[in-house]
């Protein structure tokens, strides 16, 4: 296991500590649990920020031979 220091704002520390207490976990275990949940959750569709669908990808292969 790797050990490292982490600086977080006091209000976030309080929130995580309260959640650890409610879940009957140590602070370290709660942080590991939250990271695991966040990293294994399916990611939302990462389209453009406007919410519009992304333009279609360019076609690959032979160019269109139909007259313009």
ABEGO torsion letter per residue (X at the ends): XBBBBBBBBAAAAAAAAAAAAAAGBBAAAAAAAAAAAAAABBBBBBBBAAGBBBBBBBBBEBBBABBX
